[in-house]
Structure formats: C-alpha cells, structure tokens
Amino acid sequence: MAKRKRQPHSANEKKEQEKAEDKAVVAGEVVEEEHVVAGEVVEEEQDDDERSFEELGLEARLVRALSKKSIENPTPIQREGKDVVARAKTGSGKTLAYLLPVLQKLFSDSASKSNLAPAVFILVPTRELCQQVYSEVTSLIELCRVQLKVVQLRSTMSASDLKTSLAGLPDIVVSTPTCVHTCLKNGILQAKALQESLSVLVLDEADLLLSYGYEEDIKALTAYVPKRCQCLLMSATSSADVEKLRKLILHNPYILTLPEVGDVKDDIIPRNVQQFYISCSARDKLIHILALLKLELIQKKVVIFVNSIDSSFRLKLFFEQFGIKSAVLNAELPQNSPLHILEEFNAGLFDYLIATDDSQSAEEQNDKETHASKKKI
C-alpha cells in the first residue's frame, strides 16, 4: 500500500517542505546528469573500440567483400584510420590496413584514370610474402567485382616477361625492391611516367627490407617517388632499419604504434601463448623432441627452428627413422621450393616443418668463404 504524503499544517511548514523538495529535485537532476554524462563517456569509449568498417568510411563494395571473407570488424591497426608509419604485431591486420585505403583510393580515382604507369607499388622483402599480398589483393578485387589490374613481379622472370606484365598498365604492382629497380634500370618502367602516375608506395615488413639487402634498390627507387606520393611503412618491430627508411622516404610522417605492441620482446607474444623450455644436454635433444611429438604433448602443426642447415637435415633423417613425416625449409632451397613447401604444410600433407635462420645460414656461408680464402693465402 502506497504511503500518503503528509500535508503541511502551517505556512512556515509549507515553505520548509517546498525548499526540501526543491533541493531534492536539484540533487536528483545533478545525479541524473552525472549518470548520463558517465554513460555517454562509456558509450563513446565502447564505440571507439568497436568502430565498424562503415563508420571508418569504407566503400560499400569493400565492406561486402570483407563480409564474404568473414571479416566483420576492423582490428586495432585498421580502426586507427591513420596510415604512414605503422607498427603492430604480426597477425594484427597490417596487410588489410593498407590494402583497404589503397583500393578505396583507386575506386574513387578510376573515373579520371589516365596513368601511364602503375599507381601503387607494394614492396616486400620475400617472394613468399609477395605471393601472399598478391593473393589477398586479388581476392578483394574479385569480390568487389571491379576492373583493377594487379601484377606480381618476381626476380625469376625474364626481361620480356616483366615487360609483358607491365604492358597492360596495371594499377597495383606487388614486388621486391630489386625487381622494380631492374625494371627502371632496363627501361621496362619509364621513370617519367612513374613520377607522374605513382600515388601510393607501400613498404611492407619495413623492418626486414634493409636487413635483406635492399638498401641500394630502395635508394635508387626514391629518386622517382614524387612528393605528392603517399608512403606507408608497415612493420612488426621498431628498429634502426625502420628509422633509416623513414628518413629516406617519408616527410614528417605520423608514427602509429599500437598499444598492444610493447617495447619488450615478451610483450609482443599473445597472452594466450604459453612458453616452456627444457634444459638438457646436446646429445639428448633429439630424444626430447621425439618424446614431445610421440606422446602428443605438442599437437597439430609444429614449426621447429634449428640453428644450422646441417641440423635441419639431421633432424629430418632422425624423424624418418620413426615414421614422422616432415620437411626442411632453408635458404639453400631452389627459388620456388619454399613456397611449395609452405603450401603443402598448410594443406596438411605433413605436420612438422623444420626451419633454419636465414641470417645465421648466411653468416655461416660467409665464415666458410673467409676461411677458404685464408687457406688459399
């Protein structure tokens, strides 16, 4: 039963009651206003974290293409909406972070297209990454059903093949820096046409480009990059090489470092990854690895890193004695072999991939050559 409100018996009592009610109303308004403001702040923060591709202004065709690829929401680097020098961990969506704005720009510029050379160059350090980026951009274009041409230039292609690939005036070129430099040097790419047409230059895995020996090629290319060209540097780490590239190519860039990437190595590792180590003598290593695999303590696909090419083949032969199928990945394999091995690994033809550190292998090779030259002297 509702409680009846007490009525005042005198004029003074009535005034005091009105004052109390006014205070209560004011207090109520203040509390309610604070609640609303707090609610707005929380909602804004939530919106910032959950901005969709549509809210970022992405073209409808690209949004539909992403939906068909089961990509509904941007990752942090894509939500940031800025693009110049971007540092984010591997697997955070850096490839789409530059492909989406590049494609959107090409869609809007297609009506007034009069380029005599490719408008976009995407430079990567390895053939495998070149194939990966090419497949991704081709897939997006096919899903968008637009007329944009993408070509992949490889160092294994002859001069005539390179000329044929560029003859149709592609919109996007995916390549290594050396291959593009070769095209410019041999006149397959016309320098003047490139300066007039180039609108976007992407350096993917920028932290690896210089360490893979592309410095001279990139320096040669920068001479033909017009000032109006937008340059994007994508990197998983912050290093002296990235800083060197930034000074070489960019002008007053915006530096974007995602908060999920820390300055410490351990911060780059996802939180859901557990790490263990086993201390044992060198002669017991193979037995320990065999036990881990045979007892299924490590399941599904496994990548095993070793510090030399000899060790990789020794481990593979050891696995064969116990019926374990594996493959070796190293820098001495023929040019197309690494890509085929990765495709077979992803297809499930074998579950164990033994890989060596390419830089370590190169150092070993240099040491051998130095030792051999000393012996000759």
Secondary structure, 3 states (H helix, E strand, C coil): CCCCCCCCCCHHHHHHHHHHHHHHHHHHHHHHHHHHHHHHHHHHHHHHHCCCCCCCCCCHHHHHHHHHCCCCCCCHHHHCCCCCEEECCCCCCHHHHHHHHHHHHHHHHHHHCCCCCCCEEEECCCHHHHHHHHHHHHHHHHHHCCCCCEEECCCCCCHHHHHHHHHCCCCEEEECHHHHHHHHHCCCCCHHHHHHHCCEEEECCHHHHCCCCCHHHHHHHHCCCCCCCEEEEEECCCCHHHHHHHHHHCCCCCEEECCCCCCCHHHHCCCCCCCCCCCCCHHHHHHHHHHHHHCCCCCCCEEEEECCHHHHHHHHHHHHCCCCCEEEECCCCCCCHHHHHHHHHHHCCCCEEEEECHHHHHHHHHHHHHHHHHHHC
